[in-house]
Amino acid sequence: MAAGTTLHVVDSDGKVVASYVTEKAIQNVVYSSSALESGSEYRIRSGGRASGEETGGMYPAGDAPEGGFGGGPRR
């Protein structure tokens, strides 16, 4: 992913859990939060826009486009 790409962590209902805007080109994404539920599926979507107050590149919300990559239960 190129620098300046907006990424979203999205739950199985399509709700954005968190958004991030990359500061530099990246190859991997690792996200951890108490907001994630064990056994639930999450996807990473790119594009759209991040919204809310930015903290260290993370945003509490955003508008994620359909599609994406990743997913599967994490235990």
N, C-alpha and C positions, 0 to 999 in steps of 0.2 A: 504494500500500500504506500502510496506517495505521501509526502508531507502535506498536511492540511486536509487529509481525508477525515470525514466524520464517520465514526463507528457507533453503533447502538447495540446494547445487550437487550434482547427482546424475549419475553416469556412466551409460553405456548399459546396464550390468548392474543398475542400481538402487541402487548403493552410494553413500552420502553421502560426498562429497569434503570438504565444509565446510558449516558452518551459520552463520547470522548472524541476530541479532535487531535489528530497526530501532529506532533511538532516536527518530526522528521520521518523519513521512510522507515517502514517497519515490515517484518516478515512474520511475526507471531503476536498473538493476543492472549494474555492471561488476565483474568478478572476474578476477583474474590470479594464477597460482600456478605454481610449478615442478612441482606435482603434476598439472597438466593436460597431456595428451598431444596434440601437434599432429595434426590430422586426426580426432580422436575427437569423439564427440557428447556434449554435456552438456545437462542441463535444469535449470531453476530450479523448485523446488516450494515452495509456501507451506503453513504449518500445521505440525502435529506439534510436536516439541520439540528443542531443542539440548541437547547434553551435552558433558561434558569441561570443561577449564579455559578460561574466557573470556579472550581477549586482544583488547582494542579492539573488542568486540562480536562477534568471530569465535570460533567453537567448532570443535574438531577433528572432531566427530561429531554425530549427531542421528538422530531417527526421522522420516523424511519420509513424508507420505501419498502415495498413488498419484495420478497425474495430473501437472499442472504446466503450465509454458509455457516457450517458448524452445527452444533446441536447434540442431542443424545443425553441421556441421564448421566449425571456426575455424582459419584459416591465418595 
